[in-house]
Amino acid sequence: MSTDDAIHESIETAAQTVGSRWPLHSFVTANPLSGFEDQPFHEAVAAAADTLGSDGYPDADVFRRAWEDGRIDPDALRTTLREHGYESEPEATLDRMANAEEVVTAETATTASERVDAVLTKWLSAFLDQGQAKWPMPEREDGFYDAFRAVARHDGEIPDAEAIAELPDCPLDAIREQLVNDPVGEWPDIFEFHLAALPGWTGLLKQRADEGDAWQSAYPITMAGYLAVRLTLVDLFDAPRTPAEADGDDATADGAVPLPEIWLTAWEATYRSGLVAELTDASESIAETDEGDRPDAQLVFCIDTRSEIIRRHVEAAGDYETHGYAGFFGVPMRYEGHDSEVAVDACPPILDPQHRIADRPTDGEASRHAEHDRWTATREAAESVIGRLRSNAATAFSYVETTGAGYGAALAARTLVPGRVHDLLDAVDDRTPDDHAVWEPAVDHDPDHAHELPAGLTIEEKVEYAATAFELMGWEQFARLVVFTGHASQTANNPFDASLDCGACAGNPGGPSARVLAALCNDEAVRERLRDRGIDVPEDTYFLAGEHNTTTDEIELYADAVPETHADDLDALRGDLETARAGAAAERADDMGADGDAGRDTHRRAADWAETRPEWGLAGNAGFVVGPRELTDGLDLDARAFLHSYDWTTDDEGDALEAILTGPMVVTQWINAQYYFSTVDNAVFGSGSKVTHNPVGNVGVYQGNGGDLLTGLPLQSLMAADDEPYHQPLRLSTVVHAPVERVTDVLADNPEVAELLDNDWLHLTVVDPEQEHCAFHYAEDLEWTPISEETTPAQATAGTPSPADD
C-alpha cells in the first residue's frame, strides 16, 4: 500500500467516530454517535467519553426524578440490580452514581490546543459561510487547503505565519511531513484525536464530503485538506499532536458505567411494558370482520410524534380515518420551489434523491402569477429588512432614525404584540394568491432535462410509488376524499427552525412531497395500472394534499383543483379540521405553559421573534408503533410515539414490513438518539441556550464569539426550565403488530438492523396476532423472550457489564 493510500485509509477509519452534521438551514436529526453503532451501547458511550469527553447517560438527578415520579418500576429495578451484583437499595446506587459524577477529571485542553481551535474555527467559518458574510473569503473556489495557504499567511495570530506559504501544494504531502516520525499503525488514532477536537465542524465536513451539494462543488473541502491545515497549526503552536501528548486520564469511577445502563434499561422497560400492555389488549379486540362503512375522508399524516395528537382530534371530529406514513410520502426527490434559489433534497438522509421535481405555473392562472409574485415580493422585502435589523443593532438605530417613528412602532409591535403582527401578516397573506393555486409540481418525465437527476417521473415510477404507499399501509378501501398531509412548523427568528420541520424530508416542509403523491394518484393512467396490481381506486375518489402547521395545528388543504362534485365533502372536512385544530391546540396548551386562549397563544408563539420555544417538536419521543390504526385509535399516547400504518394480513411476503424496519424505523432511531444525547450531555451533543446563540455562516451556531459548531438541539427544545427536563432520555422502543417469525425473517435478511438491536441502540417487541396476541421481546441473536415469562427487564439488559467487568 502506498503512503497516500495509507493516509486515506487512516482518515476514513478515524472519520467513522465523527457523526455527520447537516447545515443549520437543513437540520437533519441524526445519531451523533452513528460511527459507534457497531459496538454495544455501553461500550460506545465509554469510547465516546474517551474521544469526545462526553457523558452518554442521564445523570443521577435525572434518574432520581424519574424514580420519584414513578416512571421506573421498583421491583423490576431491584431485581435487575441484584442480577448484576448490586445488593443495595436503588437509592443507595443513586448516591453512588452521584458521587462518581463528582470525580473531577484532569483538564485535557491545553492553552496551545485552544489557540489552534480558535484560529482554525475562524478560517473554517469564513470558508464554509453559506451567504451570511458580506465579504467572502478570497480564493475559496480553489478549496480550503489552497485558500488557507493563500490567505492565512497574513494572520497575525499564527506564529511564524510565513511558514504557511511554504506548505506543499498537495495536502497529503503536508500530512506526510507531520507524520514522518509516527508508525503507520498510529495514524488513525492521531487523525481521530484531531477530528474529535472540533466534532461539530468536522461533522459538517464529513456531511459535505459524503453527500456533496452546490456549496461543496463551488468551494470544496476535504478531510485531508482539513487535517493538513490542523496538523500544520498544531506544529506552529506547539500543541499536543498525539493522544499520548495530551494530559488527562479516564477518571470514571468503578461502577459508573454499568449503574446508569441498568437504571436506563429499567426506565425503558417500564415505559415499554405499559405501551405493550395497551397494544396487546387492543390487538385482541381488533374485529376480524369487513372494514365497515366507507369513511367520509381518509387523511395520511407523517409518522412524526406530533401527528399523534392531531390524528386523535381529527377522528373525533367526524367519520374520518387517519393513517401514518413517512412524511416524504415515499418519493425520494430533489425539490425546487418556484421561488427557491437552490433545490433541496426532500427525503431522509439514508436515501439518495432519485428525481428532480420543480414547480411550474398551473394552467390558466397567468393573471394570478403576477399578482402572487407582487405580493410575495412585498412581504419578502419587509421580512428581509426586519431580518437585517434584528441582526445588526447599529443598522437598526440608523434605519429607524431615517425612516421615522412609524417603522420604529412596527418593530416595537413585532416585539411587544407579536400576535397582532401575526394577524397583520396573515392579512397580507390573504391578499396573496396561494402558492398551490398558481404553482404545481412538474411530475411528468422530461427526457430533455439538463440536471444531474432525471426530471419528473416515468409512468412506471409513478405507479410504483403510488402502489408502495398503499401496500405499506395495507389499504383496501378508499374514501371520496384522500388527503396526503405533510407538515411544517411556523416560527420567527429561530436558527433551528429546520429541526421542527419534517425529518423525513431532511428538515424541509412536507407539503411539496404530499402534492407529488397526490398528483400521481390522480393520474388516470396510474389508476388503471394500479388496478392491474389489485389496487382498485374508485372513480369518485379524489386525492389532494395538505400541510399540518405543527405550531398552530392548522391544516391547510391544497384544494383549488377539487372537482365541484366534492364541494360538500370538502366544506365538511374543513369545518371538522378547524374543530380538530382547536382541540389539539388546547391539549398542547398545558405542556407549553399557555394561559388563556390556547389557539391565540399558538399564533403568538408562531409570530414572536423573542419566543425561544415555539413548540415542543419531537421532545418526549420514546416509542414507534407499526400496525393498523385499530391498534392505537383508542389510546392517548401523549405525542410520544411515531405511528406507521401496517396491516400484516395484506403483506404475505413481508416486503412492506421489511421496508418499514429498514427505513422509517432506522430514521426514528436517529431522531430518538439526537434527542437522547442532546439531553444527557447538551454541552457536547446539544447547543446550549438559544438566548446566547451566535449563528455563523448559515451552517451552525456558536456559544459566544467562536469555537466548535454546536449543531445538536438547544436546551429550550428539551427542558421546561433550567432544572426541569421535559424530554425523557430513553432509547427507542419499537412495537410491531405482526407474526414474530415474519419479523425474524426480516432481521435475518438485514443484519445491519439486527446489529442495532443486538447492540442495544433500540428495543423491539412484537405483538403476534397469530399466537393469541402474545408479545415477544427481542433479546439478541434473533432470539425472543415471551413477555409472559419476562417478569423483570433483566433479559433486556443483556450485554450490560457487571461491576467485575470494569
N, C-alpha and C positions, 0 to 999 in steps of 0.2 A: 504493500500500500504506500502511495506517495505521501509526502508530508502534507500537501494540500488536502488530499483525501482524508488524512488522519485528523486534520483540523476541522474539516466539515463534519466528519462523523462525531467528533467530540462535542462540537457545538450542538448538533442535533440531539445528542444524548442529554446534554445539560439543559437544553431548552424544554425538555419534557416536564421539568419540575415547575415551569412557569405557566400559569393559566393564561389563556388568551383574554385580552380586554378589548372591547369594541369602543370606538369613539363615542363621546357622550351623546351626540345627536342621533345615534342609532344604538343606544344602550341595549345590550343583549345580556340577559341574566344567564350566568354560566357558573359551573363549579370552579371556584378559584384553585382548588387542588385537583383539577382534572388530570394533571400529569402524574398523580399518585394513585389513580384509581386501580392500578394493577396490584396494589397492596391492600391488606386488611385495613379497615378504617383506623383502628387504634394505632397501627404501625405508621400509617400515612400521616396522621396528625403529629406523631412524635417526630417523624422525619421532617415535616414542615416546620416544627418548632426549632429544629436544629438549623434548617436552611433559612427560614424567614423570621425566626424569633417570634412565632405566633403561638396563641393558645387555640386548641382545637375543640375544647369542651366548654359548656357553660360553667360559670364559677359556682362556688359553694352557696353564695347568696341566692342565685337563680334557682338552684335545686331546693334550697330551704323554702323559698316562696312557693314553689310547686308542691312541695311536701305539705306545707301548712294549708294550702288551698285545696288539698285533697285530690290533686291530679296524679299522684303516684300511689298505687295500691300497696298498703303497708305489708300485707302478708307476702305478696309476690317479691317485694324488695328484700324483706328479711330472708326469705328462702334463697334468693339468688346470692345475697351477700354471704350466707353460710356456705353455699356451694363453692364459693371462690375464696374461702379461708378467712372470712371476716366474721368473727363471733359476736362482735359488739353490736349495740343497737344502732339504728340508722342515724340518730342524732350525733352519736359519737363519731361515726365515719364522716359526717359533715364537718365536724370540728377538725378532724384530721386533715380533710381536704383543704379547709380554710387555712390551717397552719402551713400546709405545703405551699399554698399560694403566696404566703408572706415571705417565703425564702427569696432573698434578693440575689438576682443573677448579676455576674460581673458585666460591666459595660463593654460591648464589643465594638462599638463605632468610635474610632479614634478621630481626633481633630483633622488629621490628614484625609481620612476617608470622607468626612463630612465636607471638606473643601472640594474633593473630587466630585462628590454628588452635586454640590451647589453649582459648580462650573458646568458639569455635564447636563444637568437639567435645564440650565439657562439656554444652552445651544440646542437641546432636544426640543424645547418649547418653541424656539424660533424656527427650527427646520420643519417641525411637524404641524405648524399652525395651519388651520383649515379656514382661513378667511377672516379671523379676528384681528390680526395685526394690520396696522395701517402702513407699515414699512416692512415688507417681506425680507427675509434673509437672502442675501445675494448668493448666487451660484447653486441654488437648490436643485435646479434641473440636472446637475452633474452627480447628484447623490450625496448622502450625508457625509461619507468619509471625505470625498473630494471637496465638498463645500466647507467642511471643518478645516481641512488643510489650508484652504484659500483664505479663510476669514479669521480663524481663531488665533492666528499668529499675532494679531493686533489686540488680543485680550490681555489687559494688564493684570488680571487676576491669576494668570497662569505663569508660574515661574519658568524662566528660560523659554518663553513662548516662541522665540525664533526657531527652536528645535522642531517645531511643528512643520515648518516649511521644508525641513529635510526628510520628512517621512517618506517611505517608499510610495510609488504610485499605486501599488496593489495592497489592499488591507490585509490579505493573507501574509504578505511579506512582513508587514508591521507586526502582526501577531507572532509570526515565527521568531522575530528578533526578541520579543519579550519572553518567549518560552525556551530559549536556547539552552538554559540550564535545568530544565524540568523534564523528567521522563514522560514519554507519550502517555503512559497509563495514568498520569496525574492530571492531564489536560482537562478531562471532563469535570473533575472536581474544581479546578481553577475557574473554568468558564461558569459553572453553576454558582460558585461563590460570587462572581461579579454580576451575573444575570439576576441573582436573588437580591442584590443590593438595592435595586430600584425596580421591584417586580411590577409596579404599575406601568412604568414606561416600557419595560421590556415585554410585558404582556401585550401592549399596544403594537409594538414592533412585530411580535410574533403573529398577531392577527393580520397585520398589513402584509407580512411576507407570505402567510398561508393563504389568505383569501384574495388579496390583490383588489385594488379599486382604482378609480380615476386619480386619486391623490398619489397612490403608490406608483402608478405609471408615470405621472408627471415628475414626482420628486421621490425617487427610490431610496429606500434604506434597508439594509440587511443586518442580520445578526452579526455577521463577520465584520461589517463596517463599524457597527456599534462597539463590538469588543475591541477592535483595533484602536478606536478613539479612547475607550475607557482605560485599556491597559497602558496606553501612552500617557494619559493623565496620571494614572497611578504611579508610573515611573517618575514623572516630573514632580509630583507632590510627595514622593517617597512614602506612599501609603501602603498598607498591607496588600500583598499581591496574591497570596495563597491563604487558604483557610488556616493553615498552621501558624501563619504570621499574625493572625487576628487574635486579640485577647479574648478571654471568657471561656466558660465551660458550661456543660449542661447541669444545671443545679436543680433539676426536677427531683423532688423528694421521693423516697421509696413509697410505692403505693399510690402516687398521684395520678398515674395513667390508668390503672385498672378501676380505681374507685369511680371516677367520672363516667367511664364507659358503662359500668354496672348501673349507676344511677340513671344515666341517659336511656339505657335499654329498658329499664323498668318503667320509666316515664312513657316511653314509646309504646311498650306493651300494654300499659293501662289505657292509653288513648285508643290503640288498635282494638283491644278487646271490646270496648264499648261500641265502636263502629261495626265490628264484625258481628256482634250480637244482634244489632239492629238490622243488618243486611241479611243475616241468616233467617231471622223472623220474617222479613219481607219476602225472601225467596220462597218460603213455604206458602206464602199467601198469594203468590202470583197465579192468577187463574190460567189454566191450560185450556182456554176456550178461544173462540174467534176474537178478533180485535174490537168488536163492537161497532158503534156508530162512527161515522166519519167526523173528525173534529172540524170545527169552523175554520181553523188555520193551524199550521204547524210552523214553529219557529226553531231554527237551528242556531244555537249560540256557541261561542267558543267554550272550550273546556275550562277556561280561566275560573278561578275560585269565585270571582266577583259575579259571575253569571249565575251562581247557585241561588243567590238571593232574588234576583230579578226573575228568574225562571219560576220560582215558587209563587211570586206575586202575579205573574202573567197567567199561570194556570188557575190561580184563584179568581181571576177577573172574568173568566168565561170558559167556554168549551174549547180550550186550546191544548195543544200537545207540544212539548218542547224536547229538544234533543241537544246533545253535546258532540262537537266535532272540532278538531284542531282549527284555530281561527284563521289560518291561511287557506282553509277550505280545499286543501289537497292540491292546489295548483302552485308549483314552485316557480314563481315568476320574478322577473326584474321589472318593476313598475315605474313608469314615467308619467306623473301627473301633468295636466295641461300647463300649470304654472310652475313646474319644478325645473330647477337648473340641472339637476342630475337625476338619474334613475336610481331607485333603491331596491335592494333585494327584499322582497316581501315573502319570505319563507324562513323556516327555522334554520339556524346555522349548521345543523347536521346535514342539511340538504344543499345542493348547488342549484341555483336557478336554471331552469331549462328553457324559458321563454321570455321574450321581451314584449311587454304589453304597454302601449301608450294610450293616453286619452285622445279622442278625436271628437270633432263637433258633431252633435246629433243632427240628423236630417231635418230640414225645415225650420231651424231655430236661428238663422243667421242674424236676425234683428236683435235677438236676446244675447247673442255672443258679445256684441259691442257693449251693450248695457251691463252685462256681467263684468266684463273687463274694466269698465269705467269705475264701477262701484268697488270692485276688488282693489284696484289701484289706489283709490281714495283711502280705504281702510288700511292697506299695507303701508302707505306713506305716513299715516298717523301713528301706526304701531311702530314704524321704524324710528320716528322722532322720539317717541316715548322710550324706546329701547336705548337710543343714544343718550338720552337724558339720565336714565337710571344708571348707566354705566360710567358716566363722567360728570362729576359734581360741578366742575368748573364750567363745562358747557351748559349745564342746566341753568346756572345763575345768569350767564350772559344771554342765553336764549330767551329766558323768561323776561329779562330786563328789556330785550329788544322787542319782543312780541307783545308785551303788555300783560296787565293783570289777568286778562281773560284766560290766557293759556295757563298761567300760574294757578288759577282757580280750577282749571281742568285737571291739572296734576294733583292738586290737593284732593279733588273729588276721587281721583283714582286711588288715592291712599286712604282717605277717610270714609268714603261711602262707596266701596267697590261694587256693592250690589246694584246701586243706581247706575254706575258706569256699565256694568254688565247689561242692564236693561237698555242703555243707550246704544251699545254696540249691537245688541240684538235687533234694535230698531233699524240700524244701518244694514244689518244682515237681511232683514225682512225686505229691504228695498233692492237687495242684490239677488238676481235670479240664481236659484240653487245650482251648484256645480253639476249635480247629477241630472239636472234638467237640460243643460246645454252641452254637456260633455258625456261621453260614454267610452268604455274600454274597447279598443280595437282588437277583438278576439280572433278575427279571421286570419288565416295564414297569409303572409305576404312573402312570396318567394324572392322578391326583388329588394329585400331589406339590405341595409348596409351596416348592420350591427354584428357584434360577436356572437349574439344569441339569435335563434330563429324568432322572427316577428310573428306573433299570434300563434294559433294552434291549428293543426290539421283536423279534419273531421274525425279521424281515428283517435287523436289525442283528446278531443272534446268528449267523445263517447267514453273513453277510459276514465277520465277524471269524474265525469258525472256518475258512471256506474260504480266507481270505487267509493264515492261518498255514500251512496245508498246501501251498498253492500257492507261497508264497515259499520254503518249504523243499524243495519238489519231491517230496513224499511220494506213494508209490503202493501201499504196503502198511502194515498196522497189526498190532502185536503184541497179545497178550491184555491186557497192561498198558501204558498210556502215561502217563508221569509228566511233567507240566509242573513244572519245578524252578526256583523263584525263588531268590534268595539274599539274605542279610543277614549283617552282621558282629556279633560279640559282644565288647563291650569295656566297661570300667569307667572312670569318671572321665575321659572323653575328649570335649572340646568338639567335636572333629572326627569324631565317630562317624558322622555322616551321610555323610561323604566315603567311608566304607568300605561303605556300603550300596549299593543298586542305582542306578547313574547313570541308567539308562533309566526308573526310577521316581522321578526327581527327588530322589534321596537318601533314599529310603524302602525298607523291606524289600519283596522281590518276591513273598513268599508270597501276599498277597491277590490280586495280578494272576494268579498261577498258578491260584488257586482259581476265579477268574471264568472263565477259558478252559476249565478242566476241567468246570465246571458247564454251560457252553454245549455242549460236545462230548458230554456225556452225555444231553442233551435229545433225546428220540426224534423230536420234530418237526424239530429241527435236522438230525439224521442223515438223515431222509427227504428233506429239501430238498438236502442235500449230495449225495445220490445223483443227484439231477437235474442236478447240476453235474459229475458224473463222479467224485465222491469217494465211494467205496464203503467205509464203515466197517463191518467185520464185527460181527455181533450179539454176539460174545463179547469184543469189545474194551471195556475199561473205562478211563476217563480219571480220573486222580487228580492231586492237587497235592502238592508237597513244597517244602521250603526248605533250601538249602545254607548251612550256617554256615561262612563263609569263614575264620573264625579257627580253628576246630577241625576243619573238613572233615567234620563230621557232616551227614547228610542226614535230616531229619525228614519222614516221609511222613504226609500227612493222609488216613489210610486207614480211618476209622471206618465209612464207608459202602460199602467194597468188599464185593461180594457173597461169600457163602460159597464159591461155585464157584471163586473166585480165591484162596482162602486159601493154598493151597500155593505158588502163584506169588508171593504177597506175602511169605510166610515166606522163600522162597529169595532174593528180592530184598533183603529186609532184612539177611539174613546176608551177602550179597555186598557190600552197601553198607558194612557195617562193615569188611570186608576192604579195600575201596577207601579208606575213611577212614584206616585205619592206614597204607596205602601212601602216600597223598598227604601225610599229616602227616609221615611220615618223610622224604619227598623235600624238603619245605619246611623241615625242621628245620635243615639246614645253613645255608640262607640267613638263618634267624632267629638263628643262633648258639646253638642249643639244645644242651644237654648231657644225656646220658642218655635217658630215655624221651620220645620225641617227642610221643606223644599226651598224656602228662601235662603237658608243657611248654606245649602249645597251650591246655590248660584253665587253666593258671596264668596265661597271658597274658590270657585272656578275663576273669579274675576280679580280677587285680591292679590296684588303683586307682593304683599308682605306676608302672605299665607305660606307657612313652611310645610303644612300638611294638608293639601287639597283633598286627599282621600287616603285610605289605608293601603291601596294597591293589593298585593297578594299576601300581605302580612297575615300571619296565622295559618298559612297553608301547612297541612300535615298529612293529608290523605289523597288518594287517587282511586276513584271507583270506576270500574269498567263493567258495564252491564246495562240492561234495559232500564228505561225511566221508571218502570213499575217498582224497581228495586229501591228507589230513593224518593219517589214523588210524595210520600207521606212523611218525610223526615226533614227536620230543620238541622242542617249540617253546619250552620253558623259561618258560612263562607270559608270553610277550612278545607274543603275537598274539591279537587278537579273531577269533573264528571264527563266521561266519554261514553256515548251510547254504543251498545253492542248487544246483539242477540245471538247467543251460541247456536240456536236452532236453525239459523239461516247460514251458518258458516261451517259446513260439514268438513272441509279440508283444513280449517284453521288458518286460512290465509289472512282473513281480516284481523283475527287475534294477533297473528304474528306482526302485522303492520302496526298495530296499536302498541304492542310491547316493545318493539324495536324503534318506534318513532316517538309518539306522544309521551310514553312513559319515561323515556330517556330525557326528553326535553323538560318534563315536570321535575325529574330528579335534579336537573341542572338548576332550575328555578328554586327548588327547595334548598339545595346546597348553598346557593347565593344568599338566601335569607338566613340560613343557619349560620354560616361563617361570618356574615356581616353582623350578626347578633352576638356571637360568642367572643369575637375579637374585632370590634369595629375599628380599632386603631390600625390594624394590619389589613383586614379584609373589607372594611367599610370606608366611610369618608367623613366621619365626624359630623358636626353640626352644620346645617345649611346656613346658619346665621353668619358663620365666618368663612364660607366658601369663597374661593377666588377662581372663577373659571379661566382656563388657559387654552387658547388656540382652538376653541370649539371641539376639543378632544377629551377634556377631563377637567378636574378641579384640583387645586391646591388647598391646603390649610395654611394661610399666610402668604408669603411672597414667593415661595419656591418649594422645591423638594420633589418627592415622588408623586406621581398621579394617584389620586385616591378615587378609584373607579368602582368601589363597592357601594352599597346602599347607605344613605345618610341615616343618622340617628332618628330623625323625625319619621322615617319610614318604618321604624322598628320599636320605638319607645313612646309610651304615653306621656312620660315625664322622665326627668333625669334618673330617678331611682325606681321607675315603674315600667318594666318591659311590657310591651303589647304582644309582640311576636313570641311564640313559644318555640324555642330552637329544638325541633325534633326532626329526625330523618324521615323521609317519605315512607308512608305505609300504603301500599297498593293492595286493593281487594278486587279480585276478578270473579265474575259470575260465569263459570264455565266448568266442564268436566276437567278434573285435575290432570288426567292423562293428556288431554289436549294441550294444557299449559306446559306440561313436562316436555312434550314433543317440541314445542316452540323454543323452549330454553335449550334443549339438546341441539337444535339446529342453529342456535345463535349463542355461541359460547361467550361472546363479549358481554351479553346481557346477563347470562348466568354468573359471570365473574363479578359483576357489580353486586349481585345478591350474595354470592359466596364471601365477598369481602365486606359485607355489612354496610354498603353505601345506601341501601334502601331495603325495605322489607316487602314481602309478598305473601298474601293469603288468598286462598281460593275457596269460594263457596260453591260446592259441587251440586248442581241440581239433579244429577243422576245418582248420587249416593245419599239420598234422603236429606239433601240440603246441608250436609255436614261441611264444616270448614277445616281446611288443612293449611298449616303454616309452613312456609319453605324453611328448611333447616340449612342444608348445604349439600353440594354434590348431587343435585337433582332428587334429593330425598325430602319427604314431607312429614310433618308431625300433626296428627289429628288434634284439633283444638280440644276435644273432649278429654284427651289424655294429657293436655298441656295445662297442668294446674298452676304452674308458675311460668314466668318468662325465661326460665333457665335455658331452654333449647334455643331461644332467640339470641342468647349471648354466646353461642358457640364461637370460639376464637378469642374471647375475652381473656387476657392474661390473668393469672393468679399472682399474688404478691411474690411468690417464689420465682416468677418469670422475670421480675425486674432486675 
